[in-house]
Amino acid sequence: MKKMQIDVAVIGGGPAGLAAALKARKEGVEKVLIIERDVELGGILQQCIHDGFGIHRFGRRMTGTEYAQTFIDELEQTDIGVLLDTMVLEVTKEKVIYACNNKDGMMEITCGAIILAMGCRERSASQIQLMGYRPAGVLTAGTVQRYINLEGYLPGKTAVILGSGDIGLIMARRMKLEGMEVKGVYEIMPTLGGLTRNKVQCLEDYDIPLHLSSTITKVHGKKRIEGVTVAVLDKERKVIPGSEEYIACDLLVLAVGLIPENELSIGCGIEIDPKTQGPVVDEHFMTSVPGIFACGNVAVVFDLVDYVSQSAEIAAEGAAAFIQSAEQSSPEYVSIVPSGNVNFVVPQRITAGKETEVSIFLRVKKPDRRGTLDISENGNVTQSRRFATLAPPEMITCRIKVSGEAEVVLDMKEAANG
């Protein structure tokens, strides 16, 4: 078995991994290594040829490939190591990575710190208990995106989309541009699952209908999908009798949500937040295992890649400080608690007894015209932030000052309540 000694290893070569590796090197870490299971860097951005990336970070609209290439070009000017086509099999609490590839065989990589940046995956048909057979032609939105944008294949001629996640909205437009017929987007919730801008630019601009409070009750066809039955739902999400409708199609695209890719995290005993389905992290994005950090869509599924890069750089700063510190045990923490209209917040905790300014990321439970975020310690409101046009799919980020002396409560008050 080949053995290596690395200061900071980054698992994942997508937008989070690239930003983390570059930041760690800038922070003075000498031996930085990226481990990527694909044959090239860039992650999911390889297949994102639409624009809208980099607005916050670079102040201009970029395609996903352009955004990734900006970091790859910078990486090539450094001595950061890269292992491509390499599968990580295990991460241990002792910060040892076991990985393999065709060139080096099995590898044991001992690290001073590890940054998890594996991204996320899509929910499949079995995870949403879609009724019917499992015929060809039932694909996730990301798979359809790869087929069309990278492989050059059209996976069907007539499509129905289940779920209004951003990838599904973007692929509705993409399929229409490629000459496919898109019968409609069906969303089980009464509100949109993706960004408002994607609804406007991808559906309304191309006359693709959106059906809220609707779902697919059955998939028809055995070898190949022949059609689906759709139905309207009531407030309890039960099918309204008589609302069923059969739609003929040869492609069903699933855009029903993303899940942080955390098998490695769970395998080494990292505490997982049931709300985000990512690791519980502190203000440095360090997990419950000292020296192991998580960033990007592994920590929480972000809506913008700019925030993915931001979280990665926070984690890299934390990893650099960790390996340079003589004190490498787990610190004492106080919790950051969501309240009111706040669904979840990242980070979930901060170092106790340390006054600091923290970047937080949160999502709301319900849409609203506006809201006020009150930050409280010991029952006293210490700061307030005002936000407009709150929507569950859109991440809210800001910086708050905390004393570290008591639990921090984040309470988003809805406009209707004052």
Secondary structure, DSSP 8 states (H G I E B T S, - for coil): -EEEEEEEEEE--SHHHHHHHHHHHHTT-S-EEEE-SSSSS-GGGGG--SS-BSHHHHSS-B-HHHHHHHHHHHHTTS--EEE-S-EEEEE-TTSEEEEEETTTEEEEEEEEEEEE---EEE--TGGGT--B---BTEEEHHHHHHIIIII-----SEEEEES--HHHHHHHHHHHHTT-EEEEEE-SSSS-SS-HHHIIIIIGGGT--EESSEEEEEEE-SSB--EEEEEEB-TTS-B-TT--EEEE-SEEEE---EEE--HHHHHTT--B-TTTSSB---TT-B-SSTTEEE-GGGTS--S-HHHHHHHHHHHHHHHHHHHH-S--S---EEEEEEEETEEEEES-EEETT--EEEEEEEEESS-EEEEEEEEEETTEEEEEEEEEEE-TTS-EEEEEEE-SSS-EEEEEEEGGG-
